[in-house]
Amino acid sequence: MDINDLRVIVTVVSLVTFVGIWVWAWSRKNKARFDEAARLPFQSD
């Protein structure tokens, strides 16, 4: 195993992590929670 194999592994792991975060952020079950968090700065005490 040389440095290029390590670079490929890190790239693939990074891509899988990115896609996982993207899917989690755009999932329908999180929409209500994210909408509520987006309105927090505009709510008054």
N, C-alpha and C positions, 0 to 999 in steps of 0.2 A: 504494500500500500504506500503510495507516494503522496506528495502534496496535492497533486491534481485530483486524486480520489477524494481527499479530504475536502477540497473546494467544491466538488460536485455534491458531496453529502451535505455540506453546509448550505449550498444553494437550494437543494431539494427540500431540506428541512425548513428553510426560510420561506420558500414558496408555499409549502403545505401550511405553515403557521399563518401566513398572510391570508390564504384562502379560508382557513378556519375562522379567523377573526372577521373576515368579510361576511361569511355566511352567518355567523353569530349576530353581527351588527344589523343585518338586513332581515333577520328572521321575524316572522309575524308576531311571535309570542313576546318579543321585547319591544314592540312598537309603542305600546301604551306607556311603558316605563320610560322610554326615551323621549316621548312627547311630553310627559310630565316633567322630566329633567330639563327639557328645552324651555319650558315656561317658567322655571324657577326664578330667573333674573327679573321677570316682569311682575311677579307677585309682590304685593305690598304686605306689610306686617299687619 
